[in-house]
Amino acid sequence: MPKAKTRQDIIIIGAGVAGLTAALHLAERGIFPLVLESDPRFLGGRLAGSETINIQGTTFRLEHGVHGIWSPYVNFQAMLARHNLRPVLIPAQEETWIYHHHKHIRRAEVGHAIRSSWFPAPLHYLQLFLSPQFLWMLDVRDWASLFHVWGGLMMGVGIDPFGENQPLEGWTLGQLTKSWSPALKAFFLGLARNGLATHPNEVPLSGFLAFLRFYTLLRRDAWKFSYLPEEAGTAIIEPLAQRIQALSGRILLGKRVSRVEQSQEGWNVHVNDEQFTAQSVILAVESAAAQTIVQASFGSNSWFFPRSLSNVVVRIWFDAQPRRSSEAGIFTGDFILHNYFWLDRIYNSYRRWSRASGGSCLEAHIYGPNEVLDRPDAILLTEAIQNVSLAWPELRGHRIGQHLQRNPATHTLPAVGPRERHLGIRTPWPGLFCAGDWVQHESPAFFLERACITGIAAANEVLQLNQQPPWPLLKPPPPEPFAAWLEQLMRTGRRQRRAKRQKLPLENTQ
């Protein structure tokens, strides 16, 4: 028989960003949360710390991958700032597009051009065409397909998948870009893959359009990005957990929840041979884990859960510096790598090591497809090293260490499910709420910001049950004027076409 535990004010399942956000906002109001985390050692979910590695006498801490904060992450930044937990961020300077095609490698600086374009959104990508480097990447097929590319971008202006509940079921990014030219297709798919972390044929079109809208299409400055000065576990998660505990919240590691059930006392949460009881529960685990718990608890397979993805992180240490390179960029074409970050230009610990040794360290990510991820570690690592040698031939013979890390399938592939089947903050089961970047919510936000928003929203539901006022949710910056005008124009046109097809008055199609 499970042994009974002391009744809790609120149980939060999962100590990722969503769960810790909910816990902090409740603890601040005197509702003391118990947070149950399945990992026996680390908090933070995809922001968790990890093992350490020793490279020629220097110890480096590993993590899920490089993390940072985009400018539209207003709620996440406000939460950290309110508790004086926001670290001094390192603004991104430039991102390089490296394109390997038919044994030729070309590169162009693209990040600053998109962020600081002279053209208003959504025309700001035109700034790239003023760059000789970018033009050198293109051929006649790219110019011929510009109309198709522009049409795809305009879909992102006119359709808000989250706000309008537009699942666009059956449509993928691969279908949208099928008629695009090789170079422009590689560029935009490279941007998408670095954000959505999988092959374009697996990316739901709704997720891609929402990604474009939030991160770049409606505002030039939405592409502004800042790196954390240290690994996310050190810079964000550990201070956040300490603040929750200082406010009398409790966090227990190694507590994998198998199921939940309603009882006369509220909700029973089952963890192996233990049972925790609370009036309310917030389910704040990643999508696949949430699906497992919901099915075990309620026996239903009809709910929509976005896919959870795995990936591979490769780190390579050198005893020399590359001759030319921005601090980050994307790989496209005949590479198996998809992006890169020079850690000695980002993290303080790596900066100190680099100044002392003259060395450098590259982190690169592999997002699939599955036939690539399924290769043995030794083969993947060898191919990754070959990719890096092609991009920076001056570093051949200077490698002093390498590490390959397989991350579990916890990265959410953003998608919009049918509203009646996609779980939101409130669920059909009173007293059970959801939080996470997979949860249905009208906010256009992604990843860290979406996890934070849904964490606050779930906390607000518990506060309402306790007759306390909710925390405010900050809205993302609005579209630039020209983008807003185009968006309104396209939505009006869509309403008029629907009204004409249905032969109904326009006001009935709002």
C-alpha positions as CSV (number, residue, x, y, z in Angstrom):
1,M,0.0,0.0,0.0
2,P,1.3,3.5,-0.8
3,K,2.3,5.3,2.3
4,A,0.3,8.6,2.9
5,K,2.1,11.9,2.8
6,T,1.3,15.2,4.5
7,R,-1.3,17.1,2.5
8,Q,0.2,19.8,0.3
9,D,-1.2,23.2,-0.7
10,I,-0.4,22.5,-4.3
11,I,1.7,19.8,-6.1
12,I,3.6,20.7,-9.3
13,I,4.8,17.8,-11.4
14,G,8.0,18.8,-13.1
15,A,10.8,21.2,-12.2
16,G,11.5,22.7,-15.7
17,V,10.9,26.3,-16.4
18,A,7.1,26.0,-16.5
19,G,7.0,24.2,-13.1
20,L,9.5,26.4,-11.4
21,T,7.7,29.5,-12.8
22,A,4.3,28.3,-11.4
23,A,6.0,27.4,-8.0
24,L,7.6,30.8,-7.7
25,H,4.4,32.8,-8.4
26,L,2.4,30.7,-5.9
27,A,5.1,30.8,-3.2
28,E,5.2,34.6,-3.5
29,R,1.5,34.6,-2.5
30,G,1.9,32.3,0.4
31,I,0.7,29.1,-1.3
32,F,3.6,26.7,-0.6
33,P,4.2,24.3,-3.5
34,L,5.7,20.9,-3.5
35,V,7.6,20.3,-6.8
36,L,8.2,16.7,-7.9
37,E,11.1,16.2,-10.4
38,S,11.8,12.8,-11.9
39,D,15.5,13.5,-12.5
40,P,17.5,12.2,-9.5
41,R,20.2,14.9,-9.8
42,F,19.3,18.0,-11.8
43,L,16.5,20.5,-12.0
44,G,15.5,22.5,-15.0
45,G,14.4,20.1,-17.7
46,R,16.0,21.3,-21.0
47,L,17.8,24.0,-19.0
48,A,19.3,21.5,-16.5
49,G,22.9,21.2,-15.8
50,S,24.8,17.9,-16.5
51,E,28.0,16.1,-16.0
52,T,31.5,17.6,-16.2
53,I,34.4,16.8,-18.6
54,N,38.1,17.4,-18.1
55,I,40.1,18.7,-21.1
56,Q,43.8,18.9,-20.5
57,G,43.4,19.7,-16.8
58,T,40.4,22.1,-17.1
59,T,37.0,21.0,-16.0
60,F,34.0,22.1,-18.1
61,R,30.3,21.7,-17.1
62,L,28.1,20.2,-19.8
63,E,24.4,21.0,-20.4
64,H,21.6,20.3,-22.8
65,G,22.9,22.9,-25.2
66,V,23.6,26.7,-25.5
67,H,20.6,28.7,-24.3
68,G,19.8,32.4,-24.4
69,I,17.0,34.9,-24.3
70,W,15.2,36.4,-27.3
71,S,13.9,40.0,-27.0
72,P,10.2,38.9,-27.1
73,Y,10.7,36.8,-23.9
74,V,9.2,39.6,-21.9
75,N,7.5,37.6,-19.2
76,F,10.5,35.4,-18.6
77,Q,12.8,38.4,-18.3
78,A,10.4,40.2,-16.0
79,M,10.2,37.3,-13.7
80,L,13.9,37.0,-13.3
81,A,14.3,40.8,-13.0
82,R,11.7,41.0,-10.2
83,H,13.7,38.6,-8.1
84,N,17.1,40.1,-9.1
85,L,17.9,36.8,-10.8
86,R,18.4,38.1,-14.4
87,P,22.1,37.7,-15.2
88,V,24.1,40.2,-17.3
89,L,23.4,38.8,-20.8
90,I,25.8,38.8,-23.7
91,P,24.2,40.3,-26.9
92,A,24.6,38.2,-30.0
93,Q,26.7,40.0,-32.6
94,E,26.4,38.1,-35.8
95,E,25.2,34.7,-37.2
96,T,26.9,33.2,-40.3
97,W,25.1,31.1,-42.9
98,I,27.5,28.4,-44.1
99,Y,26.3,26.6,-47.2
100,H,27.9,23.4,-48.5
101,H,26.7,22.4,-51.9
102,H,28.4,20.4,-54.7
103,K,31.8,20.5,-52.8
104,H,31.7,24.3,-52.6
105,I,31.4,26.1,-49.3
106,R,30.1,29.6,-49.2
107,R,29.2,31.8,-46.2
108,A,27.4,35.0,-45.6
109,E,26.7,37.1,-42.4
110,V,23.0,37.2,-42.0
111,G,22.1,37.9,-38.3
112,H,22.9,41.6,-38.1
113,A,21.3,42.3,-41.5
114,I,18.0,40.8,-40.4
115,R,18.0,42.6,-37.0
116,S,19.1,46.0,-38.3
117,S,17.5,46.2,-41.7
118,W,16.6,49.5,-43.3
119,F,13.4,47.9,-44.6
120,P,10.4,47.6,-42.3
121,A,9.0,44.2,-41.3
122,P,8.1,42.0,-43.1
123,L,10.3,43.4,-45.9
124,H,13.5,43.4,-43.7
125,Y,14.8,40.2,-45.4
126,L,15.5,42.4,-48.5
127,Q,18.5,43.8,-46.6
128,L,20.2,40.4,-47.3
129,F,20.1,41.2,-51.0
130,L,22.3,44.2,-50.5
131,S,25.1,41.9,-49.2
132,P,27.5,40.7,-51.9
133,Q,28.2,37.6,-49.7
134,F,24.5,36.7,-49.7
135,L,24.1,37.3,-53.4
136,W,27.1,35.1,-54.2
137,M,25.1,32.2,-52.5
138,L,22.3,32.5,-55.0
139,D,21.9,31.4,-58.6
140,V,19.2,32.0,-61.3
141,R,16.9,29.4,-59.7
142,D,16.8,31.4,-56.5
143,W,15.7,34.6,-58.4
144,A,13.1,32.6,-60.3
145,S,11.5,31.3,-57.1
146,L,11.4,34.5,-55.1
147,F,7.6,34.7,-55.7
148,H,7.1,31.4,-54.1
149,V,9.3,32.4,-51.1
150,W,7.4,35.7,-50.7
151,G,4.1,33.8,-50.8
152,G,5.2,31.5,-48.0
153,L,6.3,34.4,-45.9
154,M,3.0,36.2,-46.4
155,M,1.2,33.2,-45.1
156,G,3.0,33.9,-41.8
157,V,1.9,37.5,-41.9
158,G,-1.8,36.7,-42.5
159,I,-2.3,33.6,-40.4
160,D,-1.8,33.4,-36.6
161,P,-2.0,29.6,-35.9
162,F,-2.0,30.0,-32.1
163,G,-4.4,33.0,-31.8
164,E,-6.8,31.8,-34.6
165,N,-6.6,28.1,-33.6
166,Q,-5.4,27.1,-37.1
167,P,-4.0,23.6,-36.9
168,L,-3.5,23.4,-40.7
169,E,-3.7,19.7,-40.3
170,G,-1.8,17.6,-42.8
171,W,0.4,20.5,-44.0
172,T,4.1,20.5,-43.4
173,L,7.0,22.9,-44.0
174,G,8.4,20.5,-46.6
175,Q,5.2,20.8,-48.6
176,L,5.3,24.6,-48.4
177,T,8.9,24.9,-49.6
178,K,8.8,22.1,-52.2
179,S,8.9,24.6,-55.1
180,W,11.5,26.9,-53.6
181,S,15.0,27.1,-55.1
182,P,18.0,25.2,-53.5
183,A,19.8,28.1,-51.8
184,L,16.8,30.0,-50.5
185,K,15.2,26.8,-49.4
186,A,18.3,25.8,-47.6
187,F,18.5,29.2,-45.8
188,F,14.9,29.3,-44.5
189,L,14.9,25.6,-43.7
190,G,18.2,26.2,-41.8
191,L,16.5,28.9,-39.8
192,A,13.5,26.7,-39.1
193,R,15.5,23.6,-38.2
194,N,17.6,25.6,-35.7
195,G,14.4,26.8,-34.0
196,L,12.2,23.7,-34.5
197,A,14.9,21.0,-34.4
198,T,13.7,18.5,-36.9
199,H,13.5,17.7,-40.6
200,P,11.2,20.1,-42.7
201,N,9.0,17.2,-43.7
202,E,8.2,16.6,-40.0
203,V,7.6,20.3,-39.1
204,P,3.9,21.1,-39.0
205,L,3.1,24.2,-41.1
206,S,1.2,25.7,-38.2
207,G,4.4,25.5,-36.0
208,F,6.6,27.0,-38.7
209,L,4.3,30.0,-39.4
210,A,3.9,30.7,-35.7
211,F,7.7,30.4,-35.4
212,L,8.3,33.0,-38.2
213,R,5.7,35.4,-36.7
214,F,7.1,35.3,-33.2
215,Y,10.8,35.3,-33.9
216,T,11.3,37.5,-37.0
217,L,8.5,38.2,-39.4
218,L,6.5,40.9,-37.7
219,R,9.4,42.8,-36.0
220,R,13.0,43.3,-37.0
221,D,14.1,43.5,-33.3
222,A,12.4,40.2,-32.5
223,W,15.5,38.5,-33.9
224,K,17.6,40.1,-31.2
225,F,19.1,37.4,-29.0
226,S,21.3,37.4,-25.9
227,Y,23.3,34.6,-24.5
228,L,23.5,33.5,-20.9
229,P,26.9,34.2,-19.4
230,E,27.2,30.7,-18.0
231,E,25.4,27.4,-18.5
232,A,21.7,27.7,-17.9
233,G,21.7,25.4,-14.9
234,T,24.1,27.8,-13.2
235,A,22.8,31.1,-14.5
236,I,19.0,30.5,-14.2
237,I,17.8,27.2,-12.8
238,E,19.8,27.0,-9.5
239,P,19.1,30.6,-8.5
240,L,15.4,30.2,-9.4
241,A,15.1,27.0,-7.3
242,Q,16.9,28.7,-4.3
243,R,14.4,31.5,-4.5
244,I,11.5,29.1,-4.4
245,Q,12.9,27.3,-1.4
246,A,13.6,30.6,0.4
247,L,9.9,31.3,0.1
248,S,9.1,27.9,1.7
249,G,8.5,25.9,-1.4
250,R,9.8,22.4,-1.5
251,I,11.5,20.6,-4.4
252,L,12.1,16.8,-4.4
253,L,14.3,15.1,-6.9
254,G,14.0,11.5,-8.2
255,K,10.2,11.5,-7.9
256,R,8.8,10.2,-11.1
257,V,5.0,10.5,-11.2
258,S,3.2,7.5,-12.6
259,R,-0.4,8.7,-12.4
260,V,-2.8,11.0,-10.7
261,E,-6.3,10.4,-9.5
262,Q,-9.1,12.4,-7.9
263,S,-10.4,11.6,-4.4
264,Q,-12.6,13.2,-1.8
265,E,-9.5,14.9,-0.4
266,G,-8.5,16.3,-3.8
267,W,-5.8,14.8,-6.0
268,N,-3.6,11.9,-5.2
269,V,-0.2,11.9,-7.0
270,H,1.4,8.5,-7.2
271,V,5.2,8.1,-7.1
272,N,6.3,4.5,-7.0
273,D,5.2,3.4,-3.4
274,E,4.6,6.9,-2.3
275,Q,1.4,9.0,-2.5
276,F,1.2,12.8,-2.2
277,T,-2.2,14.6,-1.8
278,A,-3.2,18.1,-2.6
279,Q,-6.3,20.1,-3.5
280,S,-4.8,21.1,-6.9
281,V,-2.1,19.7,-9.3
282,I,-0.2,21.4,-12.0
283,L,1.2,19.1,-14.7
284,A,4.3,20.8,-15.9
285,V,6.4,18.1,-17.6
286,E,7.3,17.9,-21.3
287,S,4.9,16.7,-23.9
288,A,5.7,13.0,-24.0
289,A,5.8,12.6,-20.3
290,A,2.5,14.5,-20.0
291,Q,0.9,12.2,-22.5
292,T,2.1,9.1,-20.5
293,I,0.7,10.5,-17.2
294,V,-2.7,11.5,-18.8
295,Q,-3.1,8.1,-20.4
296,A,-2.2,6.2,-17.2
297,S,-4.5,8.4,-15.2
298,F,-7.6,8.7,-17.4
299,G,-7.2,5.9,-19.9
300,S,-7.7,8.3,-22.9
301,N,-5.7,8.3,-26.1
302,S,-7.7,11.0,-27.9
303,W,-5.8,14.0,-26.7
304,F,-3.4,15.8,-29.0
305,F,0.2,16.2,-27.7
306,P,3.0,17.8,-29.8
307,R,5.9,15.5,-30.6
308,S,8.9,15.4,-28.4
309,L,12.3,15.4,-30.2
310,S,15.8,14.2,-29.4
311,N,19.0,15.7,-30.7
312,V,22.8,15.4,-30.5
313,V,25.2,17.9,-29.2
314,V,28.9,17.8,-30.2
315,R,31.6,19.8,-28.5
316,I,35.1,20.1,-29.9
317,W,38.1,21.8,-28.2
318,F,41.0,23.2,-30.0
319,D,44.4,24.7,-29.0
320,A,44.0,27.5,-31.5
321,Q,41.5,30.0,-32.7
322,P,39.6,30.0,-36.1
323,R,40.8,32.7,-38.4
324,R,37.4,34.1,-39.2
325,S,34.0,33.3,-37.7
326,S,31.1,35.0,-35.9
327,E,30.2,33.5,-32.5
328,A,27.4,31.5,-34.0
329,G,25.7,30.4,-37.2
330,I,23.8,27.8,-39.2
331,F,25.0,25.0,-41.4
332,T,23.0,24.0,-44.4
333,G,23.4,21.8,-47.5
334,D,25.7,18.8,-47.3
335,F,26.5,19.0,-43.6
336,I,25.1,16.8,-40.9
337,L,25.5,19.6,-38.4
338,H,22.8,22.2,-38.2
339,N,24.2,25.1,-36.1
340,Y,27.2,26.1,-34.1
341,F,28.3,28.3,-31.2
342,W,31.9,29.2,-30.2
343,L,31.6,28.8,-26.4
344,D,34.8,30.8,-25.7
345,R,33.0,33.9,-27.1
346,I,29.9,33.3,-25.0
347,Y,30.4,31.7,-21.6
348,N,32.6,33.4,-19.0
349,S,34.2,30.1,-17.9
350,Y,35.3,29.3,-21.5
351,R,36.4,32.9,-22.0
352,R,38.8,32.6,-19.1
353,W,40.1,29.3,-20.3
354,S,40.6,30.7,-23.8
355,R,42.5,33.8,-22.6
356,A,44.8,31.5,-20.5
357,S,45.4,28.9,-23.2
358,G,44.7,30.5,-26.5
359,G,42.2,27.7,-27.3
360,S,38.7,27.6,-28.6
361,C,35.6,25.4,-28.2
362,L,32.8,24.8,-30.7
363,E,29.4,23.4,-29.8
364,A,27.3,22.1,-32.7
365,H,23.9,20.5,-32.8
366,I,22.4,17.7,-35.0
367,Y,18.7,17.6,-35.3
368,G,18.1,14.6,-37.5
369,P,16.8,13.1,-39.5
370,N,16.4,9.8,-37.6
371,E,18.6,7.9,-39.9
372,V,21.4,10.3,-39.0
373,L,20.7,10.3,-35.3
374,D,20.6,6.5,-35.3
375,R,24.2,6.2,-36.3
376,P,26.7,5.0,-33.7
377,D,28.3,7.7,-31.6
378,A,31.8,7.2,-33.1
379,I,30.5,7.6,-36.7
380,L,28.5,10.7,-35.8
381,L,31.4,12.3,-34.0
382,T,33.8,11.5,-36.9
383,E,31.4,13.1,-39.4
384,A,30.9,16.1,-37.2
385,I,34.7,16.6,-36.9
386,Q,34.9,16.4,-40.7
387,N,32.2,19.0,-41.1
388,V,34.1,21.4,-38.8
389,S,37.3,20.8,-40.7
390,L,35.6,21.7,-43.9
391,A,34.2,24.9,-42.5
392,W,37.5,25.9,-40.6
393,P,40.4,24.1,-42.3
394,E,42.9,26.1,-40.4
395,L,41.9,24.1,-37.2
396,R,43.0,20.8,-38.6
397,G,45.6,19.2,-36.4
398,H,44.6,21.5,-33.4
399,R,41.9,19.4,-31.9
400,I,42.6,18.5,-28.2
401,G,39.2,17.1,-27.1
402,Q,35.7,16.1,-28.2
403,H,32.5,15.0,-26.6
404,L,29.2,13.7,-28.0
405,Q,26.0,14.0,-26.0
406,R,22.6,12.5,-26.8
407,N,19.7,14.5,-25.4
408,P,16.5,12.6,-24.7
409,A,13.3,13.3,-26.6
410,T,12.1,16.3,-24.6
411,H,12.3,19.1,-27.1
412,T,8.8,20.2,-28.2
413,L,8.0,20.3,-31.9
414,P,5.6,23.3,-31.9
415,A,2.2,22.4,-33.4
416,V,-1.4,23.5,-33.0
417,G,-3.8,20.8,-32.2
418,P,-7.6,21.0,-32.6
419,R,-8.9,23.1,-29.7
420,E,-11.2,20.4,-28.4
421,R,-8.3,17.9,-28.2
422,H,-5.3,20.0,-27.3
423,L,-5.0,20.4,-23.5
424,G,-4.9,23.9,-22.3
425,I,-4.2,25.5,-18.9
426,R,-7.6,24.3,-17.6
427,T,-8.4,20.7,-18.2
428,P,-11.6,18.6,-18.1
429,W,-10.6,17.5,-14.6
430,P,-11.3,20.2,-12.0
431,G,-8.3,21.1,-10.0
432,L,-5.8,19.7,-12.6
433,F,-4.0,22.3,-14.7
434,C,-1.3,22.1,-17.3
435,A,1.8,24.2,-18.0
436,G,4.6,23.9,-20.5
437,D,5.6,24.9,-24.0
438,W,3.3,22.2,-25.5
439,V,0.1,23.5,-23.8
440,Q,-2.6,25.1,-25.9
441,H,-2.6,28.9,-25.3
442,E,-3.4,31.9,-27.5
443,S,-0.1,33.5,-26.8
444,P,2.3,33.5,-29.8
445,A,5.3,32.7,-27.6
446,F,7.6,29.8,-27.9
447,F,9.8,27.6,-25.7
448,L,11.2,29.5,-22.6
449,E,8.6,32.3,-22.9
450,R,5.7,29.9,-23.5
451,A,6.8,27.8,-20.6
452,C,6.9,30.9,-18.4
453,I,3.5,32.2,-19.6
454,T,1.7,28.9,-19.1
455,G,3.4,28.5,-15.7
456,I,2.1,31.9,-14.6
457,A,-1.4,31.1,-16.1
458,A,-1.5,27.8,-14.3
459,A,-0.5,29.6,-11.0
460,N,-3.3,32.1,-11.6
461,E,-5.9,29.3,-11.8
462,V,-4.8,28.1,-8.4
463,L,-4.8,31.6,-7.1
464,Q,-8.4,32.0,-8.3
465,L,-9.4,28.9,-6.4
466,N,-7.9,30.5,-3.3
467,Q,-9.7,33.8,-4.0
468,Q,-6.4,35.7,-4.7
469,P,-5.8,38.1,-7.6
470,P,-3.9,36.8,-10.6
471,W,-0.5,37.8,-11.8
472,P,-0.5,40.0,-14.9
473,L,0.7,38.5,-18.2
474,L,2.7,40.8,-20.4
475,K,1.9,40.9,-24.1
476,P,4.7,40.5,-26.7
477,P,5.7,43.6,-28.6
478,P,3.2,44.4,-31.3
479,P,3.9,44.1,-35.0
480,E,5.6,47.0,-36.7
481,P,3.1,49.3,-38.4
482,F,3.6,48.1,-42.0
483,A,3.4,44.4,-40.9
484,A,0.3,45.2,-38.9
485,W,-1.3,46.8,-41.9
486,L,-0.5,43.9,-44.1
487,E,-1.8,41.4,-41.5
488,Q,-5.1,43.3,-41.2
489,L,-5.4,43.5,-44.9
490,M,-4.9,39.8,-45.4
491,R,-7.3,38.8,-42.6
492,T,-10.0,41.1,-44.0
493,G,-9.5,39.4,-47.4
494,R,-9.8,36.0,-45.9
495,R,-13.0,37.0,-44.1
496,Q,-14.5,38.3,-47.3
497,R,-13.7,35.2,-49.2
498,R,-15.2,33.0,-46.4
499,A,-18.3,35.2,-46.4
500,K,-18.6,34.9,-50.2
501,R,-18.3,31.2,-50.1
502,Q,-20.8,30.8,-47.4
503,K,-23.1,33.5,-48.6
504,L,-23.3,35.0,-45.1
505,P,-23.0,38.6,-44.0
506,L,-19.5,39.6,-43.3
507,E,-20.2,40.3,-39.6
508,N,-21.1,36.6,-39.1
509,T,-17.6,35.5,-40.2
510,Q,-15.6,37.4,-37.6
